[in-house]
Amino acid sequence: MSDVYAELTTGADPTDPATLARYTTLRLGGTAGRLETATSAEEIVQKVQEAQGRDEPVLILAGGSNVVIGDQGFPGTVVLVRSRGFRVVAEGADTVTVRVEAGEPWDDLVAATVANGWSGLECLSGIPGSAGATPIQNVGAYGQEVAETITGVQVYDRTDGSVSRIDAADCGFAYRSSIFKYSDRWAVLSVDFRLTRSPLSGPVRYAELARALGADVGDRVPLADARATVLRLRAGKGMVLDADDPDTWSVGSFFTNPVLEREAYELLRERAADLGEPPSWPGAGDVVKVSAAWLIDKAGFAKGHPGPEGVAISSKHTLALTNRSGTASTAALVALAREIRDAVHDRFGVTLHPEPVLINCII
């Protein structure tokens, strides 16, 4: 690592094109050793191969909406994925399969599917980032997950140098996870989604969304209504990017909802007996998913809770940690995240885990 990386402990020069803060929704991250832009799947493969030929580490960065990059930046090649577009690759009587380039802005895709009368992604409206990042995180919201519609992911395998398709069944999809999340083996090139031809949404599964729609859980509603309502709900929580709203300078939900075995959940209930019943949802098997936002709030961290250097919990949503000042360091954000995690564990015996991918920083 060069001296410049060793010396960089706060936010890098925002005017430097290689400053990664320019490419993340948190507006945080130090400098890249080398910055490359790829506008097609072929260029993604080429840029990665060239970096491998130079024996440099590689970071694939697209929308930058689910990543926290350390103040020391990334001492290798960062490939900015800027491939665009989607096309129909298969059609059935009631379905259509679209192949989406990795760099296609996610909400642009969702808007297009709604406009075309393709159901399956409407409740994922307003989520920032790129289509290629969605299988990595198994992105989900308001009762939908991309794992329900993905049929396959086209990848470049950095280990053997091949380009192949990984079927959905082999992607290891789980709650906010997949085989891609904690491995740098694969670079996502495109994603296939099988959607339903219908002017109506899938059955509404999320009670908050149903209430906002004036519908019952299980009802189907016009696609445009579902999208508009999800966008309104997300905006009210600071979860739709807005350059003029510091509450949106975040990675969205910073911590995942804990999934507890039954015994651990009962222990939580005992420790929280004076606070009422923790909001929870039954999971597959004998597990229970618990609201991380509730745990954070009841541990003493309200909306707007300040941290160092102008970082803070969003004033609209307890799960979002924000770079409200726009000039903070990643170290400051990490310090706030640690404070929250440790306080929740001390109070409830539950360990919160970060949802975003962490690059050269540790929580």
N, C-alpha and C positions, 0 to 999 in steps of 0.2 A: 504494500500500500504506500502510495506516495505521501510526501510531507503534507500536501494540501489536504488530503483526506484525514490525516492524523490530527491536523490543527483545526479542522472544521467541526465545531461543537454547537453552533447555532445555525439558524436558517441561512442558506447561501444567498448570494447576490440574485435577487429576483429578476434582474435584467439579463442574466447569463442564460443563453438558450439551453445550456446543458443542466440548468437547475431543475431538479425533478419536481419541486414545488409548483412549477408552472403547469404540470401535467397531472396533478392530483386534486381531488375535490376538497381535501383538507388544506390545500395550499402549503403543504409541508414536504420536506425532503431535501437532502443535500444534492451535490453535483454528480452527474454521471461521468464515468471515465471516457465513454464514447457514446454518442447518441445517434441512432440510425432510424430512419422512417421507412416502413414497409407499406405499400399501397395495394398489395395483392398477396394471395396465398403463396405464390411463387417467390415473391420478394421476402416474405417472412422466413421461408426455408433458406433462401440465399443468405440473408443477413445473419441468421443463426449459424449457418455453416461457416461463414466467413469468420465470425467471432470464435467459433470452436477451433478453426484453423490457426487463429492467433493465440489459442490457449487462454482465452478470456472467459470469465463467468458471464452469463447472459441473463438479463431480466426482460421478460415480455411485459409490456405495459400498454394498455389500451385506454379505457376511459378513466382509469385511476380513481375509481369511486369506492373500491373495497381494498385499499392497500394503505399501509402506514410505512413510510420510508424514513429511515433514520437520518439524523443530521449529517452523518458522514457520507451520505449518498450511497452510490453503488460503484465500486471500483472495477467496472467492467463495461460491457456493451449493454445498453438499454435499447431495445427494439420497440419503437412506437408503432403499434398496429393501427393502420389507417385504411385497411381494406373496406370496401363498401358494397352494398347491394344484396339482393336475394332473388331467387328464381324458383319457380315451381319445378320439382323434379319427379313428382308422382301424383297421380290423381285416382281417387276411388269414387264410388257412387256418392258417398257422404263425407269424404275426407280430401284433404289436399296436403301434400308434403312440400315444404319449402326449405331450400338450402340457403343459409344465411352466412355471409362472410363475417369473419371474426370481429372486424372493426366496425361493423354496422351499429350505429347508435341504437341502443335497446328500445328506447321509447319511440323512436321513429318506426321501428319494426312493428311494435304493438299498435301504433296508430294505423299503420297500413293494413294490418290483419283485421282490425275492426272495420275499417273502411271497405275492405273486400268481403266482409261477411264471413270471416273465418274465426271460429270460436276456440278459445283455449288459453289465450294470453291476456285477456282483457283485465283481469284483476292484478296483473303485474305492471299496469300503467304507471308512468312517472318514476320508475326505478332508473337511476342514472347508470352510466357505464355502457359497455358494449355487449353485443350478442355472444361473442366468444367467451366472455367471462361468466356467463350465466350457468353453464354446466359445472364450472369449477366450484362454485359456491352452492350449486343447486338452489338458485335464487327462488325465493318464495314470498308471497304476501297475500293477505286476505283470502286464505284458503286454497290458493293455487301454488304449485311448484313446477319449475320447468321439467323436472323428471317425469311429469305426467304426459308431456307432449314430445320430448326429445326421443328420436328413434336412433340417432347415431351422431358421433362427433368425429370429424376429420382432423387428424393430428399429424404433426411431424414428430417422429420419435428420435430424440437426440442421442439415444443409446446406440441404435443400429442404423440411423440415417435413413429410415424408411418413412414413407407417407402412407397412412392407412386409415381405415374407418373403424372406430370402436363402437360396437352396438351398445345401446342404452343399458342392456342387462349386464354389461361388463364394465360400466362406468362407476360402480360402487356408490350409487346415489344414496345419501342418507340426509338427515336433517342438517342443512347448511354445509354439506360436505360431499366429496366425491374422491375418486382415485387421483384426480388432478390437483387437489387443493394443497397438499403438503409434499408434492413432488415436482421437480423441475424437469422431469424426463420428457414431458410432452408439451409441444406448442400447439394450441388450438388454431386450426385454419378455418373451419366452418362448422356449422351445426345444422342438423336436420330436425325440423319440427313437423309433426303430423297434427293437423288442426281439423276441426269439424266444420263443414259447411253449414252455417246456421246464422240467422239474424239474432239469435238469443245467446246469452251467456251460458256457461255451464251452471249447474245448480249452485246457488249462493250458499257457501259453507260458513261464512264468518258472520257472527251475530251483529257486530258493529256495522258491517257493510249492509246487512239486511235491514237494520233499523234506518240507516241513512237513505236507503232506496225505498223505504216504505213497503218492504216485502218481507216474506217469511224465509227463514233458513230452508233451503231446498228449492226455492222458487228459481225460475229462469227469468231474466229480464233482458230488454234490448241491449245489444252489445255497447252501443254508444252511451246508454245510461250507466251501465256498469263502469265504463272507462271514465266518464265525467265524474262520477261519484267517488271513485278511487282517487282520481287526481285531486279532488277537493279535500278528501280526508287526509291524503298525504301532505298536501300543502299546509293544512292546518297544523301538522306536526313538524313542519320544517323539513320534510322529506322529499321535496321537489326542488331541484337546484334553482337558485335565484341569486344572481351576482350581487344584488342589492340587499340580500338578507343573510347576515352572518350566521344565523341559526342553521343555514343549509351548508355551511363550510365544514362538512363533516364526512364521515363514511356511512352515514345512516346509523343503524343500530350498531353500537360498538361491541356489545356483549350478546352472546346467544342466550336464549332461554335455557336454563339448566334442565336436563332430563335426568330425573332421579329414580333410583330403584325404590320400591315401596317402603322399605325400612328407612331409607334416608328421608323420604318424604314425610313419614310419620314423625321422625325426629324434628324436621323443620316445623311441622305443625305444633309440636310441643314448645319449641323455642319461640314461636310466633303467636302463642295462645292469647297474649294480651293485645294483639293487633288485629284479630279477626282471621278469617280463613284466607290463606294465600291463594290468589287466582291461579288456577291450574287446569290442565287438560290431560285426559288419559291418553297414553301412547300405546304402541303395539307391545303386547306382552304386559307384564306387571310393572310398567314404568309410568311416571307422571312428569309432564312438562310444566315448569313453574315460570311465572312471569318475572323476568329479570328486572323489568322496570319497577315492579312492586318492591322487590327486595332492595333495590338501590334507594328508592324513596324512603322506605321504612328504616333503612340503615342511617338515615340522616342527610341524604343528598337530594335536595329538591331541584326542580327545574330552575336553571339559571345559576346553580351553585358554581362559584368561581374557583379557578385554579391559578397556577402561576402564569405570568406573561400574557394574560388575556385569554387563556383557554378557559372553557367553561362547559358545564352541562347545558344543552340547549334550553332556551326558555320555553320551548314548545313540546319537548319530548325528553323524558328522563334517560332514554337509552342512547341518545346522541351526544357525543363529545365534540365540541366545536373549537375551531381556531378563530374565535370571534374577533380578535384584534387583527388577524391577517398577517401578523408579524411574529408570532410565537415560534418556538422551536418544537421539534418532535419530542425532545426530552421533557418539555413542560407537559405535553399531552400525555406522555407515558406516565409521568408522575401523578397526574390526576387519575388516570386509569388504575394505577396501583393502589392509590388511596381508596378508591371506591371498592376495588376487588377485596382488599384486606379488611375493610370495614364490614362488608357483607359477610365475609367468612367469620369474622369475630362475632358478629351478631347472630348469624343464622347457621353457621357451620356448612355453608354452601359455597363452593368455589365457582366464580364466574370465569368464563373463557372468552377471549376476544373473537369476534366474528371476522374482522378483516385479516388479510395476509400481512404479516409483519416482515419487513425487509430491513436487515441491519439495525434492529431494535428489539428489545425484550421487555415484556411486561411481567 
